[in-house]
């Protein structure tokens, strides 16, 4: 099995969160593979900018998730291990990077985002991140 270390961002703009629709019509958070010499936090910020055209900054760590899938192009199973960051931005609009295969992007109210997010572990990540984000915003 190929194991890939990745990082990504759960990006909030006020009470809205950034979601991207990938080429499988799944609503996901921006993320990418950590290459040799890269730092996870830098990859997360870069992927948010690259995939969703959003400049964001990290306010806290959010946790980790893992998932496995079979890669047809690699002809073997892959495990993505992702470290997530809670991020914030002043932007309220976004555009999907179609060159990367993203079909849509937007900032959605939390309730709507919970309905849209495809994977249950991403729903859990969103809820935990939002709770932590609200605590951090209230304390500043």
Secondary structure by P-SEA (a helix, b strand, c coil): cbbbbbbbbbcccccbbbbbbccccccccccccccccccaaaaaaaaaaaacccccccccccbbbbbbbbbccccbbbbbbbbbbbcccccccccccccccccbbbbbcaaaaaaccccaaaaaaaaaaaaaaaaaaaac
